[in-house]
Amino acid sequence: MARVFSLPTVFRQVPNCLLEAFFERLGVRLPGVDWPSLGERDVQPILRGLQGLSNAEMVPVESELRTVFEMACDAGINALVETAAGLGDHGLVQRAPPEQTAYGRAMWVWLHHPAYFAQAGLLFQVGQLAWWRKRNDLPARPPRKSETDLDRLRGAVSRLLVAEQGRGRLCSVELLERGSTTYYFLYPDDFVQSVQAHDDDGRLAPRTVRRTFHVVFAFDSEAGTLELFAKVPAPLKPKLEDVFARTVLDTELDEWQTPATFALNHLRQRTTTLPVDPADAVTVVIRRLRFLVPGSKRQMELEADPELGPRDIYAMMDECLDRNQLRIEDLRVKSTTLSFTFAELGDRKAGSVSVDVGYPNSCNLRNQRPERVEIIQKYLVAWGIDVRPGRSRTPSSGLHGAAAVA
């Protein structure tokens, strides 16, 4: 179930000592709240105190509490720990109050390590963005990332969006480095929207707002791959990639032949197996297959029941498809969901993740934690799913053992 932000929830979950420090940091005094005598999880005095704040005081309070709420989950805490380690601080977990919940830990980092919190927010954003467009024909070399280079990229993306869509006149950019991958987060202005809101006098009135939207480039300098997240029309995406290549890599891109990144049709065959190396302590099953029906715009999707075993997807195909009317060999696999289960191994925690792969070049692998990405990527290549040029496929005979065969 999706988590829903609410102020009472945050106030109940975060200890009063941290809440008091939070309001002090923002320079906000809550009328009628006596922190030393306030009982834990006694949220009503705090809520009443908020009613005495002006709109100008309330906006930063609610905004920052929402960011703490968003980071108060496993993915958020992992992003905070990863960010600290990447900056050379490997003791963040040990210093954080051990008795605190995820809410308390997130608030503690917000108070004591604001730089970590801000950087981790970018990592957390990566995990929330799905279906990246991926291409593999870029030069494998370090990208430009100075302030001047970022300004050039910001300006070039802004000009393209204004010319193509009439939006994006103002644009900001942030940089995040994660291993060999450099992320460029751009926030161009979206179209103006009209919303109903209360003014300073408490009267309901229309108000215009101009939100930003995401354009994110993820460039792997070792592999020469570029992944793009942008909710824009498909014809605009290669133009954004061209802008990135010219401004960040000083190179011109050729027309890209898209069907070269992922191959999925072999997954429809019952003889398909997905072997793994027992040393990786991971199992995998095909959870979902979406098919295109040739000669039509029809699609069909089968989703297996994990409780019925790793080969349930193929049992469903036998049960649901009339082979006299439609041969499995004629279907084309449009997308799949692979479910990976990781056992605890060394410093790696146990857990399960689902990876969506779409033909010809879409995948949400970018959302996963780096140590899992490395393993998953290895198997996508070994199983003939990732077919980008220059990637050597590990022979299936070299992978064996306790794999869950899909």
N, C-alpha and C positions, 0 to 999 in steps of 0.2 A: 504494500500500500504506500502511495506517495506521501511524503511528509508535508504537512501543511503548517506554514509559519503562523504563529500567534504570540503576542507579547506575554500573556500569562504562562504559556509553556516555557518560554525562555527564562522568565523570572523564577519559576519553580525549579528549573533544572540547574541554574547557575547559583552558586553559593552567594550569600549576602555580602561577604567581604569582597568578592570580585565585582559584584554589581555596584557596590559603593565606589570602588576604584574606577569602574567604568564611567560612572556619571561625573566623578571628579576629573577624569581625563578630558571629558568633553566640556568641562566647565559649566555643568548644569546642576542646579540644586533643586531637589524635589520638595515642594512645600509639604510640611506635615510628616515627613518620613524621618524617624529617629533610628538610624541604622544600628547603633549599639543595642538597642532594646527590641529591634525587630526580629520576630521569629523566622526561622528558615521556612521557606515555602509559604510565608504569609504575604501573599501578593497584593491583597486589596489596598493596603496603604500606598504601595508603589503605584498601582493603577490610579488611585485617587490623586496622587502627586502629579502624575502625568497630565491630568486634566488642568492643572494650573500652569502648564507650560504654553508658551506662544508657539505658533506654527514654525517660526524660525528656529526655536529650540527643539521642537519635536522632530523635525525632518532628519537631522543628523542622528538623533537617538534611534529612531526607527530604522534608518538606513544601516547603521553599524550593527544593531542587534540582528538585523536580517542576515548580514554577512556572517556573524557568529553562528547563527542558526544553520546556515547552509554548510558551514565547515564542521558542524557538530555531528559527524557521521563517520563511518569507517573510511570512506573515500577521502573526506576532508582531512581527517587526522593523518592518514597516510601521506597526503600531499604536504602537510606541514612537516612531518618527519623527513620526507624525501628532500624538501626544500632546504631544511637545516643541514642535512648531511651533504647536499650538493654545495653548500657554502662553507663546508669544513667543520660544522658543528654536529658531532655525532652523539652528544650527550643530552639532547633535548628531552628525550623520553625519560631519562633518569632525573632530570631537574624538575619536570612537571609534577605537580602534586599527585602522588600515586592514588589517592582516594577519590580523585575527581572523575566524574563521568565525561563523556565526549564533549558535552556542553561546557563543563568547567575547564577542560583542557584547551578547548578552542578559545574561550575567553581569556585564559591565562596567557596563551601565546599572543593574542591581540594586545594585551596589556604590556607584556614584557619584551616581546619581539615583533613589533609592528612590521619591520621589513620582511621577516619570514612570512608573516600573515599575508601581506600584499602579494609577494611572489607566489606563495602557495595558491592564492586565488586564481592565478593564471593556470597553474597545473590542474586545479579542480575544474576550470572551464573546459580544458581539453577533454576531460572525462565525460562532460555533458554533451559534447558535440558528436553527432552520429553521421554516418554515411559521408565519408570524405572521398573526393574524386582524386584518383592517384594516377600519376604518370611517371615513367622511368627513363626518360630520354634526356635528362639534364646532365651537365658535366659534374663529375664528382670532385668538387673542390670547395674550399671554405667560402662561405658567402660574405658579402659586405654587411656590416652591422654597426658602423659608427653612427653618431647622431646625425651627421650629414647624410649618410646613406638612408637612414630611417626617414628623414625629412623628404628625400627624393622619392622614396617609395610611397609615402603618405600623399605627396602631391600628385604623383602619377596615377594612383588609384582614384583619388578624388576627381581628377580631370576626366578619367574614363567613365566613372559613374555619372558625373554631371552630363557628359556628352551622350551617354547611352540611355540614361533613365531620369535625368533631371533631379537626382538626389546625391548626397555625399559631398556637398560643397565644403563642409567642415569635416575634418577627419583627424583622429588621434591614432597613435601607434605605440605598442609596447612589445618588448622583446623577452623571450624566454629560451634558455638553452637547457637541453636535456640529453645528455650523451652526445651522439653525433648529430642530433636533430636540433635545428634552430626554429623556433616558432615566432612568427610575426603576426601579432594580433592587431588588426585594424578595426577602428570603430567609426565608420562614416555616419553622418546624419541621415536619418530616414525621412520619409515624407511627414509633413505636419499632420497630426491627429487632433481631433476635438474630443474632449472628455468632459463629463460633468463633475465638478468638484466644488467644495465649499471655499468661499473666499475668507479673508481675515475677519470679516464681520459675521461669519457663520451662515451666509446666504449661498444657496445653490446657484451656480452660474457656469456657463460653458468656459472652458479653458483650453487653449491650444498648447500642445506639447510636441516636441520634436525629439523622438528617441533616436538612439543609435542602433546599428545592427552589426553583426559579426562578419568580417572577412578574415580568415585565418589561413596563413601559409605555413606548412611544416616541411622544411627542407632537410633531407638527410645528406650531409656532405660526403659520407663514405659510400653510400649506395647510389647517389645521383638521382634520388627520387624526390618528387614534389607532391604533397597532398594538399588539397584545397578544400576548405569548408566555406561555403557562401550560399545563402539562399537567394540566388539570382537565376534568371533564365539560363538554360543550358548554353545558348550561343555566346553568352557573356563570359562563361568560365574560361575558355581558352584565351580570351583577350586579357583576363586578369593574370593568367599564367604567363602570357607574353610580357606583360608589364613587370612582373616579378623577375623574370629571367633577364630582362634588359637592365633593370635598375640595381638588382642585387648580385647578379652573376656576370654582367657585361656580355651576354650572349643572346643570340637570336634563336628562337625555337622553330623547328620545322613543323609542318602539319603533322599532327599526331594520329597514328592509326590506333584507335582505342582498343580493339579486341586483343590486346597483347599482355594484359596484366593478370587476369584470373580466368581459369578454365574450370568449369563445373559439371559438364555433361557426363563425365565418367562416374560421378556420384550416384547416378540413377541406376547403375548396374548392381545387381545383387552380389556379384563377385567382388565388389569394391571392399577393400579393407583399409583401415587407418592404423597401421602398426606404430608403436612408440618404443622408445628405449626405456627399459625398466629403471635405469639410473635417474631418469627425469621425474619419476614418481608422479605420473600424470595419466589420466584416462580420458577418453574422448568418445562422444557419440554424435551422430547426425540427428539433431533435434527437429529440423524443419527443412523441407524442400518446396520451393515454388517453381511451377512449371509453366512454360509457354506452350500453347497448343498450336502447332504449325498450321498455316493457312487461315488463321483467324486472329482476333484480338483477345481470345479467351485465355484466362490463366486459372490455374488451380494450385492450391497449397495444402500440403499434408504436414501435420505437426504430431510427432510421436508422443506417446505417454512414457515418461522416464521410468515409471514403475513396472512397465512391461518388458524391460530389457533393452540392451543396446541396439538390437536389430528390429525394433518395432516399426521403424520407418518403412522397412521393406515389407513387413507383414501388412501394413496399411496399403501399400501399393498393390499387393495381391488382392486385398479385399475390396478396394475402392475403384480399381481400374478394370474396365471391360476390355480384355485383350483382343476380343473380336472386333471391337469398334476403334480402339486406339492402342497402338503398340507403344510400349515404353521407349523403344528405340527412336520413335518419331518425336518424342517430347524433348524440349530444350529446357535445361535448368537455368532459371533466371536468378535465383538467389538461394542461399542456404544459411542455416544457423547451426554452428558447431558448439557443443557444450563441453568445456574442458573442466575437469576436476583435478585440483592440485592437492596432493598430500603434503603435510608438513615436511620440510626438508631443509636442515640447517637453519639459517635465519629466515627462510621463507615460510610464511604462514599458510595454513591450509585454507582452501576456498575454491569456489567455482565461478567461472565466467562464461558468458556466451558471446561468441564472435559471429557477426553477420557479414557474409561475403556476397556481393552482387556482381553478376556479369554485366559489363566487361571490366569495370575498374572501380568498384565501390566496396568499401570495407570500413568497419568501425574498430579495427584492431588498434588504431591510434589511441583509443580511449583507455586501454588497459595499462597496468603498472609495468615499468620497464623490464623487470625480471621475467614477467609472464609474456610480454611481447616477444622477447628473444626466443623463448621456447616455442611459442605458437607459430612465429614466423618460420622457424626451422622446419616445423612439420607441414606448414602450408606448401613449402617448397618440396619437401620430401614426398608428399602425397600428390604432387602434380597439380595443385590448386593455384599456387603462385607460379606463374610461368614467365616472369619478366626475363628478358635477355641477360645473360651473364650470371644467372643464378644456377649453380650446379645442383641437380636434384640428387638427394641421398637415395641410393638404391633401397627399395623396400626390404630386401633381404637383410639389410643391416639393421633393421628395426624389428624388434621381436618382443616376445614375453607377454607381460600382463596387460596388454592393451585391451580396452574395450573395443571390439571390432564393430565398425558401423557398416 
